[in-house]
């Protein structure tokens, strides 16, 4: 399940204060564009540039990637029913619980190891493509990427009956080995059986041999730029992205899949899973604030951890509209902009205009945990 906080037309946030004539955040910002901050308003043509979400993932989400601006505009023009806007969608996920996802292509030696340990995978890719990847040397990154593209494309474009037969053979073999107490890690057995139980007969089950398995602890993040293949597998996270709903899918989903577009657009640069964890930087001005500042202009996120010893905390003014989400703790909020006090608890969501601050009078014994999405140009 997911909670959207922002102004995307597919999920414009509803304003809970019945004293305000506008019913949604998008309508209110359209009538009060100065709330965005001068730079944000000019750069993003009067629109809130980010979409903030909470995701709770119990069943794996689809193998997917998000287009860059050029491709997004083209896909939106050609297939508006599947690609609802013309914007790019870089995104960041920050774990609230232990979180698992697939992200980016594994180092080639890991993929080659699977090609040698999983005959069903090798059968789908074919001997010629498999050997080409095995021979590609680390001193030729373009050759590696080209060989990887051929292998992944051959996998994803496999004929349905053939890949279902191979998948069934693989699942049967791994299941048997597991019953016998054998180590199935050389075939990524545990994850394969879990995904196959969720999406039987789905080509996406084979992507675990190409994509890094990334495990995040609470507070750790991964950033997904354009054309980065990924799939969220399990756990709860907050997610922030450019204001877009463009997703190119190719597996682990009953939704529309677009294998050709996905295989064409992907970034085929292999990298270790550790490189996919995006660091937060503690603020020198406020030790309660940890900033995740990705290499895109559309959004940044602050994690605000207020210790139990602090009973009065100021959410500082910044030159950008922001959305504040309470994850834990309780407080009463006051600001010059609000006509009355605001009771805040787990799940409360506030929109804060640019250059406005909020005073929090904490009432919980354990402090508070907040996330704040904004645009730091």
PyMOL commands that set and color helices and strands:
alter all, ss='L'
color gray80, all
select helices_A, chain A and resi 25-31+33-36+38-43+69-78+108-117+119-125+127-135+141-156+160-179+185-187+189-198+203-209+259-265+273-276
alter helices_A, ss='H'
color red, helices_A
select strands_A, chain A and resi 2-5+50-57+63-65+91-95+99-105+211-216+221-224+230-242+248-251+277-278+281-282+289-292+300-306+312-315+322-328+331-334+342-344+349-352+358-362+368-374
alter strands_A, ss='S'
color yellow, strands_A
deselect
rebuild
show_as cartoon
